[in-house]
Amino acid sequence: MKKFSKSGLSAALLAALTWLPLQAHAGLFDDDEARRALLDLRTKVEAMRAELNTRLDTKSDKSSTLDLVSQNEMTLQEVAKLRGQIEVLANELANTQKRQKDFYVDLDNRLRKLEPREVVIDGKSSQVDPAEQKNYEAAMLIFKSGDYKAAGNAFTDFVARFPNSSYAASAQYYLGSSYYAQRDCKSAINAQLLVLKNYQDSPKAPDAMLNIASCQIELKDKAAKKTLQDLIKNYPDSPAAAAAKDRLNGK
């Protein structure tokens, strides 16, 4: 079935409406009434053609508008779909960034736990590893609890594991003190002699000498007097030297 354009349809209508009157009045063209009828008919055809054009234009406009509305709705649907995908991706990105941040914070905390830290030992600032500090403090807790045998074992283990630690002099001194607390003076003297040999510049050295002198006194060893005198000579400004003077003076 053929489709007629807007101009073709108008022309066809005009031709059809014009042809019929011309056939009816073919022999009467000289008649005034016939001419007036023809002019009137042509006027009506023009009016109908104008109306038809207007209707066709309106229909075309409506069709174009409907197409635009349909396209707009499809575009809005695509935009909404893309917006949803963007929100999902943004949420996933935020979660990934948070996981990465948590990971790096946790990693940093773990590394900090392994890094040497500055502590004050016997009045001096020192760098120690966390493992050293943890083991030393654990041994000290045992010592303060009164379990001197277990404390002695803990300090022995510490000195063996961390011979160069800033805690080593204190650990060796408290090892001797653990023996002394158990009334094992010989072991106590041997332990404190290692303090004097290996850590003679440590603040614990004067206390180690005083501890040796105390053990010698209990063992009735005459060397106790010389130990006290050497303590005063070598560490004159220490609290241990003051205690040694009192003992020499019988106080």
C-alpha positions as CSV (number, residue, x, y, z in Angstrom):
1,M,0.0,0.0,0.0
2,K,1.4,3.4,-1.1
3,K,2.1,6.2,1.4
4,F,1.3,9.8,0.4
5,S,3.3,12.7,1.5
6,K,1.6,15.8,2.9
7,S,1.9,17.8,-0.4
8,G,0.9,14.8,-2.5
9,L,-2.3,14.2,-0.4
10,S,-3.3,17.9,-0.7
11,A,-2.8,17.9,-4.5
12,A,-4.8,14.7,-4.9
13,L,-7.7,16.1,-2.9
14,L,-7.6,19.3,-4.9
15,A,-7.6,17.4,-8.2
16,A,-10.5,15.2,-7.2
17,L,-12.7,18.0,-5.9
18,T,-11.9,20.1,-9.0
19,W,-12.5,17.4,-11.6
20,L,-16.1,16.6,-10.5
21,P,-17.7,20.0,-10.9
22,L,-15.8,20.5,-14.2
23,Q,-17.4,17.3,-15.6
24,A,-20.9,18.3,-14.3
25,H,-20.7,21.8,-15.9
26,A,-18.5,21.2,-19.0
27,G,-21.0,22.7,-21.3
28,L,-22.0,25.6,-19.1
29,F,-18.6,27.6,-18.7
30,D,-20.2,30.6,-20.2
31,D,-22.7,30.7,-17.6
32,D,-22.0,33.2,-14.7
33,E,-23.6,31.0,-12.1
34,A,-21.3,28.1,-13.1
35,R,-18.2,30.4,-12.8
36,R,-19.3,31.5,-9.4
37,A,-19.8,27.9,-8.2
38,L,-16.3,27.0,-9.5
39,L,-14.7,29.9,-7.7
40,D,-16.6,29.0,-4.5
41,L,-15.5,25.4,-4.8
42,R,-11.9,26.4,-5.3
43,T,-12.0,28.6,-2.2
44,K,-13.4,25.7,-0.2
45,V,-10.7,23.3,-1.5
46,E,-8.0,25.8,-0.5
47,A,-9.5,26.1,2.9
48,M,-9.6,22.3,3.3
49,R,-6.0,22.0,2.1
50,A,-4.9,24.6,4.6
51,E,-6.7,22.8,7.4
52,L,-5.2,19.5,6.2
53,N,-1.7,20.9,6.2
54,T,-2.3,22.3,9.7
55,R,-3.5,18.9,11.0
56,L,-0.6,17.1,9.3
57,D,1.9,19.6,10.8
58,T,0.3,19.1,14.3
59,K,0.5,15.4,14.0
60,S,4.1,15.6,12.9
61,D,5.0,17.9,15.8
62,K,3.2,15.6,18.2
63,S,5.1,12.5,16.9
64,S,8.4,14.4,17.2
65,T,7.6,15.4,20.7
66,L,6.6,11.9,21.6
67,D,9.9,10.6,20.2
68,L,11.8,13.2,22.2
69,V,10.0,12.3,25.4
70,S,10.7,8.6,24.8
71,Q,14.4,9.3,24.2
72,N,14.6,11.6,27.2
73,E,13.1,8.8,29.4
74,M,15.6,6.3,28.1
75,T,18.4,8.8,28.7
76,L,17.2,9.3,32.3
77,Q,17.0,5.6,32.8
78,E,20.6,5.2,31.6
79,V,21.8,8.1,33.8
80,A,20.1,6.5,36.8
81,K,21.7,3.2,36.0
82,L,25.1,4.8,35.7
83,R,24.6,6.7,38.9
84,G,23.8,3.5,40.7
85,Q,27.0,1.9,39.3
86,I,29.1,4.9,40.3
87,E,27.7,4.8,43.9
88,V,28.6,1.1,44.1
89,L,32.1,1.7,42.8
90,A,32.5,4.7,45.1
91,N,31.4,2.5,48.1
92,E,33.8,-0.2,47.1
93,L,36.7,2.3,46.7
94,A,35.9,3.8,50.1
95,N,36.0,0.3,51.7
96,T,39.2,-0.5,49.9
97,Q,40.9,2.7,51.1
98,K,39.7,2.0,54.6
99,R,41.1,-1.5,54.5
100,Q,44.4,-0.2,53.2
101,K,44.5,2.5,55.9
102,D,43.8,-0.1,58.6
103,F,46.4,-2.4,57.2
104,Y,49.1,0.3,57.2
105,V,48.1,1.5,60.7
106,D,48.4,-2.1,61.9
107,L,51.7,-2.6,60.1
108,D,53.0,0.6,61.5
109,N,52.0,-0.4,65.0
110,R,53.7,-3.8,64.6
111,L,56.9,-2.2,63.3
112,R,56.9,0.3,66.2
113,K,56.7,-2.6,68.6
114,L,59.8,-4.1,67.0
115,E,61.7,-0.8,66.9
116,P,64.1,0.1,69.7
117,R,62.7,2.4,72.3
118,E,64.3,4.9,74.6
119,V,64.1,4.1,78.3
120,V,65.7,5.4,81.5
121,I,67.9,2.7,83.2
122,D,69.6,3.7,86.4
123,G,69.2,7.4,85.6
124,K,70.6,7.0,82.0
125,S,68.7,7.1,78.7
126,S,69.2,4.0,76.7
127,Q,67.9,2.4,73.5
128,V,66.5,-1.1,74.0
129,D,64.6,-3.6,72.0
130,P,61.0,-4.3,73.0
131,A,61.9,-8.0,73.6
132,E,64.7,-7.0,76.0
133,Q,62.4,-4.7,78.0
134,K,59.6,-7.3,78.1
135,N,61.9,-10.1,79.4
136,Y,63.6,-7.8,82.0
137,E,60.4,-6.5,83.3
138,A,59.0,-10.0,83.6
139,A,62.0,-11.1,85.6
140,M,61.7,-8.1,87.9
141,L,58.0,-8.9,88.6
142,I,59.1,-12.4,89.7
143,F,61.8,-10.9,91.9
144,K,59.4,-8.4,93.5
145,S,56.9,-11.2,94.1
146,G,59.4,-12.9,96.4
147,D,60.0,-16.0,94.3
148,Y,63.7,-15.6,94.3
149,K,64.6,-19.0,92.8
150,A,62.4,-18.4,89.8
151,A,63.7,-14.8,89.6
152,G,67.3,-16.1,89.6
153,N,66.4,-18.4,86.7
154,A,64.8,-15.5,84.8
155,F,67.8,-13.2,85.2
156,T,70.2,-16.0,84.2
157,D,68.2,-16.5,81.1
158,F,68.1,-12.8,80.4
159,V,71.9,-12.3,80.7
160,A,72.5,-15.3,78.4
161,R,70.1,-13.9,75.7
162,F,70.9,-10.2,75.9
163,P,74.5,-9.9,77.1
164,N,74.9,-6.5,75.5
165,S,71.6,-5.1,76.7
166,S,71.4,-1.9,78.7
167,Y,69.5,-4.0,81.2
168,A,72.3,-6.6,81.5
169,A,74.1,-4.9,84.4
170,S,70.9,-4.6,86.4
171,A,69.9,-8.2,85.5
172,Q,73.3,-9.5,86.7
173,Y,73.0,-7.5,89.9
174,Y,69.5,-8.8,90.7
175,L,70.7,-12.3,89.9
176,G,73.2,-11.9,92.7
177,S,70.5,-10.4,94.9
178,S,68.3,-13.4,94.2
179,Y,71.0,-15.7,95.5
180,Y,71.6,-13.5,98.5
181,A,67.9,-13.5,99.3
182,Q,68.1,-17.3,99.3
183,R,71.1,-17.2,101.6
184,D,73.3,-18.6,98.9
185,C,76.2,-16.2,99.6
186,K,78.8,-18.0,97.5
187,S,76.6,-17.8,94.4
188,A,75.7,-14.3,95.2
189,I,79.4,-13.2,95.4
190,N,80.2,-14.9,92.1
191,A,77.3,-13.2,90.4
192,Q,78.2,-9.7,91.8
193,L,81.8,-10.1,90.8
194,L,80.6,-10.4,87.2
195,V,78.9,-7.0,87.6
196,L,82.3,-5.5,88.6
197,K,84.1,-7.3,85.8
198,N,81.7,-6.7,82.9
199,Y,79.9,-3.5,83.9
200,Q,82.2,-1.6,86.2
201,D,80.9,1.7,85.0
202,S,77.3,0.8,85.7
203,P,75.5,2.5,88.6
204,K,74.9,-1.0,89.9
205,A,78.6,-1.6,90.4
206,P,78.8,0.1,93.9
207,D,75.7,-1.8,95.0
208,A,77.3,-5.0,93.8
209,M,80.4,-4.4,95.9
210,L,78.2,-3.6,99.0
211,N,76.4,-6.9,98.3
212,I,79.7,-8.8,98.2
213,A,80.8,-7.2,101.5
214,S,77.5,-8.2,103.1
215,C,77.9,-11.8,102.0
216,Q,81.6,-11.8,103.2
217,I,80.5,-10.5,106.6
218,E,77.9,-13.3,106.9
219,L,80.6,-15.9,105.9
220,K,82.9,-14.2,108.4
221,D,85.4,-13.5,105.7
222,K,88.0,-10.9,106.7
223,A,88.1,-9.7,103.1
224,A,84.8,-7.8,103.9
225,K,86.8,-4.9,105.3
226,K,88.9,-4.5,102.2
227,T,85.8,-4.7,100.0
228,L,84.2,-1.9,101.9
229,Q,87.4,0.2,101.7
230,D,87.7,-0.4,97.9
231,L,84.0,0.6,97.5
232,I,84.6,3.9,99.2
233,K,87.7,4.5,97.2
234,N,86.3,3.6,93.8
235,Y,82.8,5.0,94.2
236,P,83.1,7.8,96.8
237,D,80.0,9.7,95.9
238,S,77.6,6.7,95.7
239,P,75.0,5.9,98.3
240,A,76.7,2.5,98.6
241,A,79.9,4.2,99.7
242,A,78.1,6.0,102.5
243,A,76.7,2.7,103.7
244,A,80.2,1.2,103.6
245,K,81.5,4.0,105.8
246,D,78.7,3.3,108.3
247,R,79.6,-0.4,108.4
248,L,83.3,0.4,108.9
249,N,82.4,2.7,111.7
250,G,80.3,0.0,113.3
251,K,77.1,1.8,112.7
